Amino acid sequence: MPSIHDHEIGELLRLAAAQLPPDIPSDEVQDYLDHEEYDLVLDLLSDHPGNTWQTPRFWALLTEAAIQLDHDPSWPQWRCVESIQGLLRVQLTLAHSADPLNARNERPTWDLTGETRVAALWIESKPTLHAGERATARLRPFVPPAWAHLAKGDQITLLGPSPGTARVIEKVPPRP
């Protein structure tokens, strides 16, 4: 028998699922909700494609559901900030002399063509990027307006003990 706690997690996830646009198939999400498979619902909703329809509320609901399910809330928290500040994805390549770079919890400095700025880093495909390796990463600038001039194809430089270069591959502006 489901507990009150389970019922409330289900409510959180139903509120998030209700924000799916009509053109995104949601039958699988609804089926898992009906069967109280909340871990699967959280995974499906967290990995739904697109970068423009998710609102801060959507990601806040998933963050709270992750916490209640004892999951790591880092991804929905990251995406919540992206939904407010915009998305900046890069193809990052570390120099051959670089120290290993952790996929998360790094806040390296970047040279934006003569201006040094800080942005948190989320490497998408691996837990650690090693010297000479390449991976797709997301950047979360501390001061987003300082990065507004960047466009797809621009190159920036990663500074510090893990130097490298990054080419902008996707940029979605902040939500109005």
Protein Blocks (a to p, Z undefined) as FASTA:
>chain_A
ZZfklmmmmmmmmmmmmmpcfklccklmmmmmmnopaklmmmmmmmpgcjklpcfklmmm
mmmmmmmnopafklmmmmmmmmmnopcdddddddfkbccddfbhpacdddeehiacdddd
ddfkbcbdcehiacddddddfblmlmmmpcehiacddedjkgcddddfbdcdddZZ
